[in-house]
Structures are given as C-alpha cells and as structure tokens.
Amino acid sequence: MWRFKGCPKCRGDVYLDKDGNGWFEECLQCGHVQYMEPLSFVDKQSYGRRNGEAVAVGVRRDGAK
C-alpha cells in the first residue's frame, strides 16, 4: 500500500511492507524506515469499533496517525 507525501522526514511517498521485525513504512525517496506497532498495542478507546472488535488501524511507533 502506498501513502503519497507521507514521509515525516522529506514528505516523499512511503509504502507499507513486512519483514522479520514486523510491518514498516519506507520512503521511496529518502529511505526513511518507520516500524509500525502491532495491533495488540492500539488503544481501542481512541479508534472505531465494529461489533465490539477493534478496527485495524496502522499506528506508527512515534504516535503519529
């Protein structure tokens, strides 16, 4: 999945990928890598729910949405 102008460092385009350490976003232009928190750490109160379950939302470790 791509996020255009989503890099916090250079405002370049980032893509979502997975490796042995987990899910991460990597910038195509500058190479900045940002690992994502596992969904078990997402606060269910701050995000929508569907039938009592937390909706899957990507949350970066720096806390940005």
Biopython code that builds the backbone (N, CA, C, O; Angstrom):
import numpy as np
from Bio.PDB.StructureBuilder import StructureBuilder

atoms = [
    (1, "MET", "N", (0.846, -1.168, 0.000)),
    (1, "MET", "CA", (0.000, 0.000, 0.000)),
    (1, "MET", "C", (0.891, 1.231, 0.000)),
    (1, "MET", "O", (1.938, 1.239, 0.648)),
    (2, "TRP", "N", (0.497, 2.246, -0.702)),
    (2, "TRP", "CA", (1.261, 3.487, -0.818)),
    (2, "TRP", "C", (0.563, 4.625, -0.087)),
    (2, "TRP", "O", (-0.666, 4.693, -0.044)),
    (3, "ARG", "N", (1.359, 5.511, 0.483)),
    (3, "ARG", "CA", (0.852, 6.774, 1.039)),
    (3, "ARG", "C", (1.673, 7.876, 0.398)),
    (3, "ARG", "O", (2.874, 7.989, 0.642)),
    (4, "PHE", "N", (1.029, 8.682, -0.417)),
    (4, "PHE", "CA", (1.726, 9.754, -1.110)),
    (4, "PHE", "C", (2.018, 10.900, -0.144)),
    (4, "PHE", "O", (1.155, 11.308, 0.633)),
    (5, "LYS", "N", (3.237, 11.410, -0.203)),
    (5, "LYS", "CA", (3.715, 12.517, 0.633)),
    (5, "LYS", "C", (3.544, 12.210, 2.117)),
    (5, "LYS", "O", (3.195, 13.098, 2.896)),
    (6, "GLY", "N", (3.788, 10.952, 2.519)),
    (6, "GLY", "CA", (3.587, 10.531, 3.894)),
    (6, "GLY", "C", (4.850, 10.446, 4.727)),
    (6, "GLY", "O", (4.778, 10.120, 5.912)),
    (7, "CYS", "N", (6.016, 10.732, 4.138)),
    (7, "CYS", "CA", (7.270, 10.628, 4.884)),
    (7, "CYS", "C", (7.427, 11.817, 5.828)),
    (7, "CYS", "O", (7.330, 12.964, 5.391)),
    (8, "PRO", "N", (7.668, 11.563, 7.118)),
    (8, "PRO", "CA", (7.832, 12.671, 8.063)),
    (8, "PRO", "C", (9.166, 13.405, 7.889)),
    (8, "PRO", "O", (9.325, 14.524, 8.375)),
    (9, "LYS", "N", (10.113, 12.783, 7.203)),
    (9, "LYS", "CA", (11.436, 13.381, 7.026)),
    (9, "LYS", "C", (11.512, 14.283, 5.791)),
    (9, "LYS", "O", (11.967, 15.423, 5.883)),
    (10, "CYS", "N", (11.062, 13.769, 4.624)),
    (10, "CYS", "CA", (11.217, 14.539, 3.379)),
    (10, "CYS", "C", (9.898, 14.788, 2.648)),
    (10, "CYS", "O", (9.888, 15.409, 1.585)),
    (11, "ARG", "N", (8.791, 14.310, 3.205)),
    (11, "ARG", "CA", (7.455, 14.414, 2.585)),
    (11, "ARG", "C", (7.374, 13.626, 1.280)),
    (11, "ARG", "O", (6.565, 13.944, 0.408)),
    (12, "GLY", "N", (8.221, 12.588, 1.146)),
    (12, "GLY", "CA", (8.178, 11.714, -0.022)),
    (12, "GLY", "C", (7.084, 10.664, 0.119)),
    (12, "GLY", "O", (6.333, 10.656, 1.095)),
    (13, "ASP", "N", (7.006, 9.787, -0.863)),
    (13, "ASP", "CA", (5.987, 8.731, -0.897)),
    (13, "ASP", "C", (6.486, 7.507, -0.128)),
    (13, "ASP", "O", (7.625, 7.080, -0.317)),
    (14, "VAL", "N", (5.639, 6.939, 0.739)),
    (14, "VAL", "CA", (6.014, 5.772, 1.530)),
    (14, "VAL", "C", (5.150, 4.583, 1.133)),
    (14, "VAL", "O", (4.011, 4.732, 0.691)),
    (15, "TYR", "N", (5.727, 3.401, 1.304)),
    (15, "TYR", "CA", (4.978, 2.177, 1.050)),
    (15, "TYR", "C", (5.049, 1.290, 2.275)),
    (15, "TYR", "O", (6.001, 1.362, 3.052)),
    (16, "LEU", "N", (4.041, 0.455, 2.444)),
    (16, "LEU", "CA", (3.912, -0.445, 3.579)),
    (16, "LEU", "C", (4.451, -1.809, 3.174)),
    (16, "LEU", "O", (4.118, -2.323, 2.107)),
    (17, "ASP", "N", (5.291, -2.398, 4.034)),
    (17, "ASP", "CA", (5.875, -3.704, 3.759)),
    (17, "ASP", "C", (6.098, -4.441, 5.074)),
    (17, "ASP", "O", (5.921, -3.866, 6.149)),
    (18, "LYS", "N", (6.482, -5.706, 4.992)),
    (18, "LYS", "CA", (6.688, -6.516, 6.189)),
    (18, "LYS", "C", (7.991, -7.297, 6.041)),
    (18, "LYS", "O", (8.313, -7.799, 4.964)),
    (19, "ASP", "N", (8.739, -7.391, 7.153)),
    (19, "ASP", "CA", (9.934, -8.221, 7.178)),
    (19, "ASP", "C", (9.935, -9.023, 8.479)),
    (19, "ASP", "O", (8.902, -9.126, 9.140)),
    (20, "GLY", "N", (11.075, -9.589, 8.851)),
    (20, "GLY", "CA", (11.162, -10.404, 10.054)),
    (20, "GLY", "C", (10.904, -9.647, 11.334)),
    (20, "GLY", "O", (10.573, -10.259, 12.350)),
    (21, "ASN", "N", (11.047, -8.322, 11.316)),
    (21, "ASN", "CA", (10.817, -7.492, 12.501)),
    (21, "ASN", "C", (9.398, -6.969, 12.604)),
    (21, "ASN", "O", (9.034, -6.393, 13.628)),
    (22, "GLY", "N", (8.590, -7.152, 11.578)),
    (22, "GLY", "CA", (7.206, -6.671, 11.591)),
    (22, "GLY", "C", (6.904, -5.765, 10.411)),
    (22, "GLY", "O", (7.666, -5.698, 9.447)),
    (23, "TRP", "N", (5.782, -5.072, 10.502)),
    (23, "TRP", "CA", (5.335, -4.155, 9.444)),
    (23, "TRP", "C", (6.073, -2.837, 9.565)),
    (23, "TRP", "O", (6.386, -2.389, 10.668)),
    (24, "PHE", "N", (6.352, -2.214, 8.420)),
    (24, "PHE", "CA", (7.032, -0.929, 8.416)),
    (24, "PHE", "C", (6.628, -0.115, 7.197)),
    (24, "PHE", "O", (6.131, -0.646, 6.204)),
    (25, "GLU", "N", (6.857, 1.195, 7.302)),
    (25, "GLU", "CA", (6.702, 2.104, 6.175)),
    (25, "GLU", "C", (8.100, 2.533, 5.768)),
    (25, "GLU", "O", (8.933, 2.844, 6.619)),
    (26, "GLU", "N", (8.360, 2.550, 4.457)),
    (26, "GLU", "CA", (9.662, 3.007, 3.962)),
    (26, "GLU", "C", (9.448, 4.045, 2.870)),
    (26, "GLU", "O", (8.614, 3.874, 1.981)),
    (27, "CYS", "N", (10.217, 5.123, 2.956)),
    (27, "CYS", "CA", (10.115, 6.204, 1.979)),
    (27, "CYS", "C", (10.865, 5.821, 0.711)),
    (27, "CYS", "O", (12.006, 5.364, 0.773)),
    (28, "LEU", "N", (10.234, 6.004, -0.422)),
    (28, "LEU", "CA", (10.842, 5.692, -1.699)),
    (28, "LEU", "C", (11.950, 6.695, -2.039)),
    (28, "LEU", "O", (12.934, 6.331, -2.682)),
    (29, "GLN", "N", (11.798, 7.947, -1.617)),
    (29, "GLN", "CA", (12.765, 8.974, -1.979)),
    (29, "GLN", "C", (14.007, 8.979, -1.081)),
    (29, "GLN", "O", (15.128, 8.975, -1.591)),
    (30, "CYS", "N", (13.830, 8.987, 0.253)),
    (30, "CYS", "CA", (14.985, 9.137, 1.158)),
    (30, "CYS", "C", (15.357, 7.858, 1.896)),
    (30, "CYS", "O", (16.428, 7.794, 2.501)),
    (31, "GLY", "N", (14.493, 6.826, 1.862)),
    (31, "GLY", "CA", (14.798, 5.562, 2.512)),
    (31, "GLY", "C", (14.474, 5.508, 3.993)),
    (31, "GLY", "O", (14.797, 4.522, 4.655)),
    (32, "HIS", "N", (13.841, 6.548, 4.532)),
    (32, "HIS", "CA", (13.467, 6.570, 5.952)),
    (32, "HIS", "C", (12.547, 5.384, 6.252)),
    (32, "HIS", "O", (11.583, 5.142, 5.526)),
    (33, "VAL", "N", (12.850, 4.644, 7.328)),
    (33, "VAL", "CA", (12.058, 3.475, 7.719)),
    (33, "VAL", "C", (11.420, 3.737, 9.070)),
    (33, "VAL", "O", (12.065, 4.236, 9.993)),
    (34, "GLN", "N", (10.152, 3.396, 9.173)),
    (34, "GLN", "CA", (9.409, 3.583, 10.415)),
    (34, "GLN", "C", (8.590, 2.322, 10.671)),
    (34, "GLN", "O", (7.673, 2.009, 9.912)),
    (35, "TYR", "N", (8.924, 1.591, 11.750)),
    (35, "TYR", "CA", (8.201, 0.361, 12.075)),
    (35, "TYR", "C", (6.867, 0.695, 12.729)),
    (35, "TYR", "O", (6.732, 1.704, 13.421)),
    (36, "MET", "N", (5.872, -0.183, 12.494)),
    (36, "MET", "CA", (4.517, 0.015, 12.999)),
    (36, "MET", "C", (4.332, -0.783, 14.282)),
    (36, "MET", "O", (4.954, -1.830, 14.459)),
    (37, "GLU", "N", (3.482, -0.296, 15.173)),
    (37, "GLU", "CA", (3.120, -1.020, 16.389)),
    (37, "GLU", "C", (2.193, -2.179, 16.025)),
    (37, "GLU", "O", (1.344, -2.035, 15.145)),
    (38, "PRO", "N", (2.343, -3.314, 16.684)),
    (38, "PRO", "CA", (1.361, -4.390, 16.487)),
    (38, "PRO", "C", (-0.020, -3.921, 16.938)),
    (38, "PRO", "O", (-0.129, -3.081, 17.832)),
    (39, "LEU", "N", (-1.067, -4.453, 16.330)),
    (39, "LEU", "CA", (-2.427, -4.015, 16.648)),
    (39, "LEU", "C", (-2.810, -4.294, 18.090)),
    (39, "LEU", "O", (-3.724, -3.655, 18.612)),
    (40, "SER", "N", (-2.140, -5.230, 18.750)),
    (40, "SER", "CA", (-2.471, -5.515, 20.144)),
    (40, "SER", "C", (-2.157, -4.334, 21.051)),
    (40, "SER", "O", (-2.680, -4.259, 22.163)),
    (41, "PHE", "N", (-1.298, -3.393, 20.592)),
    (41, "PHE", "CA", (-0.947, -2.234, 21.391)),
    (41, "PHE", "C", (-1.806, -1.009, 21.079)),
    (41, "PHE", "O", (-1.676, 0.017, 21.746)),
    (42, "VAL", "N", (-2.676, -1.099, 20.082)),
    (42, "VAL", "CA", (-3.528, 0.030, 19.712)),
    (42, "VAL", "C", (-4.598, 0.217, 20.778)),
    (42, "VAL", "O", (-5.254, -0.743, 21.181)),
    (43, "ASP", "N", (-4.770, 1.442, 21.228)),
    (43, "ASP", "CA", (-5.777, 1.763, 22.234)),
    (43, "ASP", "C", (-7.159, 1.679, 21.600)),
    (43, "ASP", "O", (-7.483, 2.470, 20.715)),
    (44, "LYS", "N", (-7.974, 0.732, 22.043)),
    (44, "LYS", "CA", (-9.298, 0.530, 21.458)),
    (44, "LYS", "C", (-10.226, 1.714, 21.716)),
    (44, "LYS", "O", (-11.189, 1.907, 20.973)),
    (45, "GLN", "N", (-9.964, 2.498, 22.734)),
    (45, "GLN", "CA", (-10.822, 3.640, 23.049)),
    (45, "GLN", "C", (-10.678, 4.749, 22.012)),
    (45, "GLN", "O", (-11.642, 5.465, 21.744)),
    (46, "SER", "N", (-9.489, 4.904, 21.425)),
    (46, "SER", "CA", (-9.252, 6.044, 20.539)),
    (46, "SER", "C", (-9.586, 5.760, 19.080)),
    (46, "SER", "O", (-9.465, 6.654, 18.242)),
    (47, "TYR", "N", (-10.003, 4.539, 18.754)),
    (47, "TYR", "CA", (-10.329, 4.192, 17.374)),
    (47, "TYR", "C", (-11.718, 3.576, 17.317)),
    (47, "TYR", "O", (-12.278, 3.163, 18.333)),
    (48, "GLY", "N", (-12.260, 3.522, 16.106)),
    (48, "GLY", "CA", (-13.599, 2.975, 15.921)),
    (48, "GLY", "C", (-13.676, 1.503, 16.254)),
    (48, "GLY", "O", (-12.666, 0.799, 16.265)),
    (49, "ARG", "N", (-14.887, 1.045, 16.525)),
    (49, "ARG", "CA", (-15.116, -0.370, 16.809)),
    (49, "ARG", "C", (-16.159, -0.898, 15.847)),
    (49, "ARG", "O", (-17.004, -0.157, 15.343)),
    (50, "ARG", "N", (-16.081, -2.174, 15.610)),
    (50, "ARG", "CA", (-17.060, -2.831, 14.761)),
    (50, "ARG", "C", (-17.452, -4.129, 15.453)),
    (50, "ARG", "O", (-16.638, -5.048, 15.543)),
    (51, "ASN", "N", (-18.679, -4.220, 15.940)),
    (51, "ASN", "CA", (-19.184, -5.403, 16.659)),
    (51, "ASN", "C", (-18.309, -5.756, 17.859)),
    (51, "ASN", "O", (-18.045, -6.932, 18.109)),
    (52, "GLY", "N", (-17.862, -4.757, 18.594)),
    (52, "GLY", "CA", (-17.071, -4.993, 19.791)),
    (52, "GLY", "C", (-15.599, -5.263, 19.550)),
    (52, "GLY", "O", (-14.840, -5.416, 20.507)),
    (53, "GLU", "N", (-15.171, -5.327, 18.278)),
    (53, "GLU", "CA", (-13.773, -5.579, 17.970)),
    (53, "GLU", "C", (-13.115, -4.292, 17.499)),
    (53, "GLU", "O", (-13.762, -3.427, 16.908)),
    (54, "ALA", "N", (-11.838, -4.180, 17.764)),
    (54, "ALA", "CA", (-11.097, -3.009, 17.303)),
    (54, "ALA", "C", (-10.945, -3.077, 15.793)),
    (54, "ALA", "O", (-10.667, -4.141, 15.240)),
    (55, "VAL", "N", (-11.126, -1.949, 15.129)),
    (55, "VAL", "CA", (-10.918, -1.865, 13.691)),
    (55, "VAL", "C", (-9.413, -1.758, 13.455)),
    (55, "VAL", "O", (-8.740, -0.999, 14.152)),
    (56, "ALA", "N", (-8.881, -2.488, 12.505)),
    (56, "ALA", "CA", (-7.449, -2.478, 12.215)),
    (56, "ALA", "C", (-7.027, -1.095, 11.719)),
    (56, "ALA", "O", (-7.524, -0.605, 10.704)),
    (57, "VAL", "N", (-6.112, -0.485, 12.446)),
    (57, "VAL", "CA", (-5.618, 0.849, 12.118)),
    (57, "VAL", "C", (-4.109, 0.829, 12.241)),
    (57, "VAL", "O", (-3.591, 0.380, 13.263)),
    (58, "GLY", "N", (-3.395, 1.293, 11.252)),
    (58, "GLY", "CA", (-1.938, 1.356, 11.332)),
    (58, "GLY", "C", (-1.517, 2.525, 12.194)),
    (58, "GLY", "O", (-1.948, 3.654, 11.957)),
    (59, "VAL", "N", (-0.683, 2.277, 13.190)),
    (59, "VAL", "CA", (-0.201, 3.319, 14.078)),
    (59, "VAL", "C", (1.311, 3.234, 14.111)),
    (59, "VAL", "O", (1.881, 2.191, 14.434)),
    (60, "ARG", "N", (1.954, 4.336, 13.774)),
    (60, "ARG", "CA", (3.407, 4.345, 13.794)),
    (60, "ARG", "C", (3.899, 4.450, 15.223)),
    (60, "ARG", "O", (3.190, 4.971, 16.084)),
    (61, "ARG", "N", (5.093, 3.967, 15.487)),
    (61, "ARG", "CA", (5.646, 3.976, 16.835)),
    (61, "ARG", "C", (5.893, 5.368, 17.382)),
    (61, "ARG", "O", (5.982, 5.546, 18.596)),
    (62, "ASP", "N", (6.007, 6.361, 16.506)),
    (62, "ASP", "CA", (6.212, 7.724, 17.000)),
    (62, "ASP", "C", (4.905, 8.369, 17.446)),
    (62, "ASP", "O", (4.906, 9.508, 17.912)),
    (63, "GLY", "N", (3.792, 7.656, 17.308)),
    (63, "GLY", "CA", (2.497, 8.144, 17.758)),
    (63, "GLY", "C", (1.714, 8.897, 16.721)),
    (63, "GLY", "O", (0.551, 9.223, 16.959)),
    (64, "ALA", "N", (2.311, 9.197, 15.555)),
    (64, "ALA", "CA", (1.597, 9.914, 14.516)),
    (64, "ALA", "C", (0.570, 8.995, 13.865)),
    (64, "ALA", "O", (0.740, 7.776, 13.847)),
    (65, "LYS", "N", (-0.484, 9.581, 13.338)),
    (65, "LYS", "CA", (-1.534, 8.776, 12.691)),
    (65, "LYS", "C", (-1.413, 8.887, 11.204)),
    (65, "LYS", "O", (-2.200, 8.286, 10.473)),
]
sb = StructureBuilder()
sb.init_structure("model")
sb.init_model(0)
sb.init_chain("A")
sb.init_seg("    ")
for serial, (resi, resn, name, xyz) in enumerate(atoms, 1):
    if name == "N":
        sb.init_residue(resn, " ", resi, " ")
    sb.init_atom(name, np.array(xyz, "f"), 0.0, 1.0, " ", f" {name:<3s}", serial, name[0])
structure = sb.get_structure()
